[in-house]
Amino acid sequence: MRDRIVALTDNLSRTIVGKKEPIRLVLIALLSGGHALLEDVPGVGKTLLAKSLARSINGRFQRVQCTPDLLPSDVTGTNIWNPNSREFEFLPGPVFANVLLADEINRATPRTQSALLEVMEEKQVTVDGEARRVPQPFFVIATQNPIEYQGTFPLPEAQMDRFTISLSMGYPTADEELKMLQKQLHRVSTDDLEPCISLEDVQELQRLASLVKVTPSLQQYMLDLVRATRADDDISLGVSPRGTVALQRATQALAFLEERDYAIPDDVKFVAPHVLSHRLIVASGRQPKAIIEKLLRSVSVEPELIAA
């Protein structure tokens, strides 16, 4: 399975130049069975990353361009009347995919945003009282521009809580941008990518990642960190129990990517800013990630964990 992870990472690097950490974070979200929120300005490769991932795992890719006039049925699907059979037939929406890109999700109305709540948590949609399972694995990558607020609808806490990880692609370095220009001369695109692993491989990787050992002491460290967000004066709303579970699963996924069958405190420290910060409502003008970094410095680690 390690060879499959290396092949997947290398395949993504063919189109995504120099973004090792964002690729790693997206793989952590995928292997933990969660979803990823990409908060960044346009044109830095968010859509390219989603399409490249779908292509690499030989999965079905669907994209929803979120706009204020988008309806929930445009996302989940709807029943339509077939005059020939004289019966209603279900027309699947774009959520029936392996990789769903919800582009500029905060431009959709809260009513449409809520259409993703059930499917992101329970891997199913309910239309006219009938529940329908979506294909497995099912992975949502949502994007939003953190700078542009005109005509947007901020995601509610329940929606933000559905994302395992939030991350930013960021601008490339000068060398990375030069390599990007050089690759454009050869027109390397997602169509040039060959699937390197199967959907069954992805599910097996997810299963193996969930078997990574997490000691009770490390679980207590994660719990102390989460509970500290609920008592901090700079935070109005701390991390929910769903966030605690997401932190553990992301920690396991990172340890698995590092070729270990056990997790260590450094795994928690790496994923914590990306797993916890978007779940906070801050009371002050401070940035959520800065608060998480402060808590990481203040919450102590058991000595036996450091020794391990």
Secondary structure, DSSP 8 states (H G I E B T S, - for coil): -HHHHHHHHHHHHHHS-S-HHHHHHHHHHHHTT--EEEE--TTSSHHHHHHHHHHHTT--EEEEE--TT--HHHHHEEEEEETTTTEEEEEE-TTSSSEEEEETGGGS-HHHHTHHHHHHHHSEEEETTEEEE--SS-EEEEEE-SS--TT-----HHHHTT-SEEE------HHHHHHHHHHHHTT--GGG----S-HHHHHHHHHHHTTSB--HHHHHHHHHHHHHHTT-TTEEE---HHHHHHHHHHHHHHHHHTT-SB--HHHHHHHHHHHHGGG-EESSSS-HHHHHHHHHHHS---HHHHH-
